[in-house]
């Protein structure tokens, strides 16, 4: 006769060994993922510090002043060009906006209104002559 106790004992030991190996792999994976998570967290915190520093430095910049000087300069250039080429006065403000390099930090709608105002002012001045 066959002794089933040996079979069950071997089966229990083999299953325990397999579960032990499986548990070791899982624990290793968890520890590895935790390390990668901590490294990513530190990197993100460093980038947040850099972003906050840049934000603070940008608060000291005067974009309004830059936008106004750029707008004045480009509109003066537009006025000079209009004396050479009268057809530019009849172009759409969007076309003029695309031709000249206005500040990309400025509001496009406000620039288009300024272009339209400048066109009317120049045309009014030319009609009075």
C-alpha positions as CSV (number, residue, x, y, z in Angstrom):
1,X,0.0,0.0,0.0
2,X,0.9,3.5,-0.6
3,X,1.4,6.0,2.2
4,X,-0.6,9.2,1.3
5,X,1.0,11.1,4.1
6,X,4.3,11.4,2.3
7,X,2.4,12.8,-0.8
8,X,0.4,15.4,1.2
9,X,3.5,16.4,3.1
10,X,5.5,16.9,-0.1
11,X,2.6,18.8,-1.7
12,X,2.4,21.1,1.3
13,X,6.1,21.7,1.4
14,X,6.3,22.4,-2.4
15,X,3.3,24.8,-2.2
16,X,4.9,26.6,0.7
17,X,8.2,27.0,-1.2
18,X,6.4,28.2,-4.3
19,X,4.4,30.8,-2.3
20,X,7.6,31.9,-0.6
21,X,9.3,32.5,-3.9
22,X,6.2,34.3,-5.3
23,X,6.1,36.4,-2.2
24,X,9.8,37.3,-2.5
25,X,9.3,38.4,-6.1
26,X,6.2,40.5,-5.1
27,X,8.0,42.1,-2.2
28,X,11.1,42.9,-4.4
29,X,8.8,44.5,-7.0
30,X,7.0,46.6,-4.4
31,X,10.3,47.8,-2.9
32,X,11.6,48.6,-6.4
33,X,8.4,50.5,-7.2
34,X,8.6,52.4,-4.0
35,X,12.2,53.5,-4.8
36,X,11.2,54.7,-8.2
37,X,8.2,56.5,-6.7
38,X,10.4,58.3,-4.2
39,X,12.9,59.3,-6.9
40,X,10.1,60.7,-9.1
41,X,8.7,62.5,-6.1
42,X,12.0,64.2,-5.4
43,X,12.4,65.2,-9.0
44,X,8.9,66.7,-9.1
45,X,9.6,68.6,-5.9
46,X,12.8,70.0,-7.5
47,X,10.8,71.1,-10.6
48,X,8.2,72.7,-8.4
49,X,10.9,74.7,-6.6
50,X,12.4,75.8,-9.9
51,X,8.9,76.8,-11.3
52,X,8.1,78.8,-8.1
53,X,11.5,80.6,-8.4
54,X,10.8,81.4,-12.1
55,X,7.3,82.7,-11.2
56,X,8.7,85.0,-8.5
57,X,11.4,86.3,-11.0
58,X,8.7,86.9,-13.6
59,X,6.7,89.0,-11.2
60,X,9.5,91.6,-11.3
61,X,9.3,91.8,-15.1
62,X,7.4,94.7,-16.7
63,X,5.6,93.1,-19.6
64,X,3.3,96.1,-19.9
65,X,6.2,98.4,-20.5
66,X,7.7,96.0,-23.1
67,X,4.3,95.6,-24.8
68,X,3.7,99.3,-25.1
69,X,7.2,100.1,-26.4
70,X,6.9,97.3,-29.0
71,X,3.5,98.4,-30.0
72,X,4.6,102.0,-30.4
73,X,7.7,101.0,-32.4
74,X,5.8,98.7,-34.8
75,X,3.0,101.2,-35.3
76,X,5.6,103.9,-36.1
77,X,7.1,101.5,-38.6
78,X,3.6,100.9,-40.1
79,X,3.1,104.6,-40.4
80,X,6.4,105.0,-42.2
81,X,5.5,102.1,-44.6
82,X,2.1,103.7,-45.2
83,X,3.8,106.8,-46.7
84,X,5.7,104.5,-49.1
85,X,2.8,102.2,-49.9
86,X,-0.7,103.7,-49.5
87,X,-2.4,100.3,-50.1
88,X,-1.4,99.1,-46.7
89,X,-3.8,101.6,-45.2
90,X,-6.7,99.6,-46.7
91,X,-5.6,96.2,-45.6
92,X,-7.4,94.4,-42.8
93,X,-5.9,94.8,-39.4
94,X,-5.4,91.0,-39.1
95,X,-3.2,91.1,-42.3
96,X,-1.1,94.0,-40.8
97,X,-0.8,92.1,-37.5
98,X,0.6,89.1,-39.4
99,X,3.1,91.3,-41.4
100,X,4.6,93.1,-38.4
101,X,6.1,91.6,-35.3
102,X,4.1,92.7,-32.4
103,X,4.8,91.4,-28.9
104,X,3.4,87.9,-28.4
105,X,2.7,88.8,-24.7
106,X,0.2,91.5,-25.7
107,X,-3.5,91.0,-26.3
108,X,-4.2,90.5,-30.0
109,X,-7.6,92.1,-29.9
110,X,-6.2,95.3,-28.4
111,X,-3.5,95.4,-31.0
112,X,-6.0,95.0,-33.8
113,X,-8.0,98.0,-32.4
114,X,-4.8,100.1,-32.2
115,X,-4.0,99.2,-35.9
116,X,-7.5,100.2,-36.9
117,X,-7.2,103.4,-35.0
118,X,-3.8,104.2,-36.5
119,X,-5.2,103.4,-40.1
120,X,-8.1,105.9,-39.5
121,X,-5.8,108.5,-38.1
122,X,-3.4,108.3,-41.0
123,X,-6.2,108.3,-43.5
124,X,-7.8,111.3,-41.8
125,X,-4.5,113.1,-41.9
126,X,-4.0,112.4,-45.6
127,X,-7.5,113.6,-46.5
128,X,-6.9,116.9,-44.7
129,X,-3.8,117.7,-46.9
